[in-house]
Amino acid sequence: MRLDRNTGLVLEGGGMRGVFTCGVLDAFMKNGLYFNYVVAVSAGACNGLSYMSRQIRRARISNIDFLARYKYIGLRHLVTQGCIFDQKLLYDDFPNTLLPFDFDAFFSSDGVFEMVTTNCLTGRACYLTEKHDRQRLLDIARASSSLPYVSKIVEVDGVPMLDGGIVDSIPVARSMELGHGKNVVVLTRNYGFRTHAKDRKIPHFIYKHYPRLRVALSRRREAYNRQLDFVEELERSGSVVCIRPERPVEVGRMEKDVSKLEALYEEGVALGDKFCKDCF
């Protein structure tokens, strides 16, 4: 694929599998490859922020080095904060003090960066941007990556929201709708992967005030497999280039094994470098 200013970049989520995306984006930054439009979901949104602010290795430090130091995944955070991730650390201490995010560089960038959330009232995807308000930007990122069942609902603009991956795990259709006919898609699963887990109706007492969210949750695995089918069809047609792990991924969504995370990150760097060399 020949890249141009209208080529979109699409970033899948996947929890800690997102370290693969960290590696790919660090390779892009090292090679000076930046896209004018990026749409990202969940972990892809969090990692994509550092790409848009042009802070190479920042996402890697957050996902690997600081995980080992601060142990920010665990049931104790679910008990104390209502989320299995330490959200105060991730969305307050990290960006503001421990691993400062360059808000000025992000806000002054020419590129458009959309983050996907799920509107709990409608059960539909929202595609949100922010170029001025620091707290709203962090709130959108937090909502986009707030996994159902193990995270509190996050309000953005007074609207209750959760992880965008519930309804749009690979938002390539969004990019195409906005006129980006060619797209680079960074996935966190190997080619041919499909989830074999069965969708089940969500009991009414779970998210009882959000019936449309329950419907979306009851269809999420089927929807994800359909998106994978769609992406592979686009890939065969030549309108999409996918960068994905070459082997089945051993890293879990809430992985804590730093050696596994490091290996997946390095694979992302290598494949990102290869992509840049092939394009330029």
Secondary structure, DSSP 4 states (H G I P E B T S, - for coil): ----TT-EEEE---GGGGHHHHHHHHHHHHTT---SEEEEETHHHHHHHHHHTT-TTHHHIIIIIHHHHH--BSHHHHHHHSSSB-HHIIIIIIIIIIS---HHHHHH-SSEEEEEEEETTTTEEEEE--SS-HHHHHHHHHHHT--TTTS--EEETTEEEEEGGGT-SSTHHHHHHTT--SEEEE-SS-TT----PPP-PPPTTTTTT-HHHHHHHHTHHHHHHHHHHHHHHHHHHTSEEEE--SS-----TT---HHHHHHHHHHHHHHHHHHHHHH-
